[in-house]
Amino acid sequence: MAERNRIIREIPVTGSSSNCIVISVRFNAGGINYASYENEKRGYYLSVQPVTKSDGWQTIKGFSGVKGLVEEAKRFGQKKLDNLVVDEARVNQFIEYVLERNNLKLAEEPVAA
């Protein structure tokens, strides 16, 4: 079975217990979300999640990220996932939301010589 998740990028952050934010696009088969009891649409979602990575392990704190529907779809297509373009303004909005909600700050980028 094909991987139904594509990582767009990872951004280093400081503060709290997370050391990076993972931005990805994934396919969700839809249906009832038992955490929120809402009916989710089937399609491709943008996801922004704070993550702690160390020694080959990845730890995710529940309910600390955000996701939003990018495009509805009746079925999964790997080619569609690989070529899906997400609005950069929406990505930045999600990043700002996750940073504020989790008391995180973007890490200082080293200056290239």
Contacts in CASP RR format, 6 or more apart in sequence:
PFRMAT RR
TARGET T0000
AUTHOR 0000-0000-0000
METHOD contacts of the structure
MODEL  1
MAERNRIIREIPVTGSSSNCIVISVRFNAGGINYASYENEKRGYYLSVQP
VTKSDGWQTIKGFSGVKGLVEEAKRFGQKKLDNLVVDEARVNQFIEYVLE
RNNLKLAEEPVAA
2 76 0 8 1.000
2 77 0 8 1.000
2 78 0 8 1.000
4 26 0 8 1.000
4 27 0 8 1.000
4 76 0 8 1.000
4 81 0 8 1.000
5 24 0 8 1.000
5 25 0 8 1.000
5 26 0 8 1.000
5 27 0 8 1.000
6 24 0 8 1.000
6 25 0 8 1.000
6 26 0 8 1.000
6 81 0 8 1.000
6 82 0 8 1.000
6 84 0 8 1.000
7 22 0 8 1.000
7 23 0 8 1.000
7 24 0 8 1.000
8 23 0 8 1.000
8 24 0 8 1.000
8 25 0 8 1.000
8 86 0 8 1.000
8 91 0 8 1.000
9 23 0 8 1.000
10 20 0 8 1.000
10 21 0 8 1.000
10 22 0 8 1.000
10 23 0 8 1.000
10 51 0 8 1.000
11 20 0 8 1.000
11 21 0 8 1.000
11 23 0 8 1.000
11 95 0 8 1.000
11 106 0 8 1.000
11 107 0 8 1.000
12 19 0 8 1.000
12 20 0 8 1.000
12 106 0 8 1.000
12 107 0 8 1.000
13 19 0 8 1.000
13 20 0 8 1.000
13 21 0 8 1.000
13 50 0 8 1.000
13 99 0 8 1.000
13 104 0 8 1.000
13 105 0 8 1.000
13 106 0 8 1.000
13 107 0 8 1.000
14 104 0 8 1.000
14 105 0 8 1.000
14 106 0 8 1.000
14 107 0 8 1.000
15 103 0 8 1.000
15 104 0 8 1.000
15 105 0 8 1.000
16 50 0 8 1.000
16 102 0 8 1.000
16 103 0 8 1.000
16 104 0 8 1.000
17 52 0 8 1.000
17 61 0 8 1.000
18 50 0 8 1.000
18 51 0 8 1.000
18 52 0 8 1.000
18 61 0 8 1.000
18 64 0 8 1.000
18 102 0 8 1.000
18 104 0 8 1.000
19 51 0 8 1.000
19 52 0 8 1.000
19 53 0 8 1.000
19 54 0 8 1.000
20 50 0 8 1.000
20 51 0 8 1.000
20 52 0 8 1.000
20 53 0 8 1.000
21 48 0 8 1.000
21 49 0 8 1.000
21 50 0 8 1.000
21 51 0 8 1.000
21 95 0 8 1.000
21 98 0 8 1.000
21 99 0 8 1.000
21 104 0 8 1.000
22 47 0 8 1.000
22 48 0 8 1.000
22 49 0 8 1.000
22 50 0 8 1.000
22 51 0 8 1.000
23 46 0 8 1.000
23 47 0 8 1.000
23 48 0 8 1.000
23 91 0 8 1.000
23 94 0 8 1.000
23 95 0 8 1.000
24 46 0 8 1.000
24 47 0 8 1.000
24 49 0 8 1.000
25 44 0 8 1.000
25 45 0 8 1.000
25 46 0 8 1.000
25 47 0 8 1.000
25 70 0 8 1.000
25 81 0 8 1.000
25 84 0 8 1.000
25 86 0 8 1.000
26 44 0 8 1.000
26 45 0 8 1.000
26 47 0 8 1.000
27 43 0 8 1.000
27 44 0 8 1.000
27 45 0 8 1.000
27 73 0 8 1.000
27 76 0 8 1.000
27 77 0 8 1.000
27 81 0 8 1.000
28 40 0 8 1.000
28 41 0 8 1.000
28 42 0 8 1.000
28 43 0 8 1.000
28 44 0 8 1.000
28 45 0 8 1.000
29 42 0 8 1.000
29 76 0 8 1.000
30 39 0 8 1.000
30 40 0 8 1.000
30 41 0 8 1.000
30 42 0 8 1.000
30 43 0 8 1.000
31 39 0 8 1.000
31 40 0 8 1.000
31 42 0 8 1.000
32 38 0 8 1.000
32 39 0 8 1.000
32 40 0 8 1.000
33 39 0 8 1.000
33 40 0 8 1.000
35 63 0 8 1.000
41 69 0 8 1.000
41 72 0 8 1.000
42 72 0 8 1.000
42 73 0 8 1.000
42 74 0 8 1.000
43 69 0 8 1.000
43 70 0 8 1.000
43 71 0 8 1.000
43 72 0 8 1.000
43 73 0 8 1.000
44 69 0 8 1.000
44 70 0 8 1.000
44 71 0 8 1.000
44 73 0 8 1.000
44 80 0 8 1.000
44 81 0 8 1.000
44 84 0 8 1.000
45 67 0 8 1.000
45 68 0 8 1.000
45 69 0 8 1.000
45 70 0 8 1.000
46 67 0 8 1.000
46 68 0 8 1.000
46 70 0 8 1.000
46 86 0 8 1.000
46 90 0 8 1.000
46 91 0 8 1.000
46 94 0 8 1.000
47 65 0 8 1.000
47 66 0 8 1.000
47 67 0 8 1.000
47 68 0 8 1.000
48 65 0 8 1.000
48 66 0 8 1.000
48 67 0 8 1.000
48 91 0 8 1.000
48 94 0 8 1.000
48 95 0 8 1.000
48 97 0 8 1.000
48 98 0 8 1.000
49 60 0 8 1.000
49 64 0 8 1.000
49 65 0 8 1.000
49 98 0 8 1.000
50 60 0 8 1.000
50 61 0 8 1.000
50 64 0 8 1.000
50 65 0 8 1.000
50 98 0 8 1.000
50 102 0 8 1.000
50 104 0 8 1.000
51 58 0 8 1.000
51 59 0 8 1.000
51 60 0 8 1.000
52 58 0 8 1.000
52 59 0 8 1.000
52 60 0 8 1.000
53 59 0 8 1.000
64 98 0 8 1.000
64 101 0 8 1.000
64 102 0 8 1.000
65 98 0 8 1.000
65 101 0 8 1.000
65 102 0 8 1.000
66 94 0 8 1.000
66 97 0 8 1.000
66 98 0 8 1.000
66 101 0 8 1.000
68 94 0 8 1.000
70 84 0 8 1.000
70 86 0 8 1.000
71 84 0 8 1.000
73 80 0 8 1.000
98 104 0 8 1.000
99 105 0 8 1.000
99 106 0 8 1.000
END
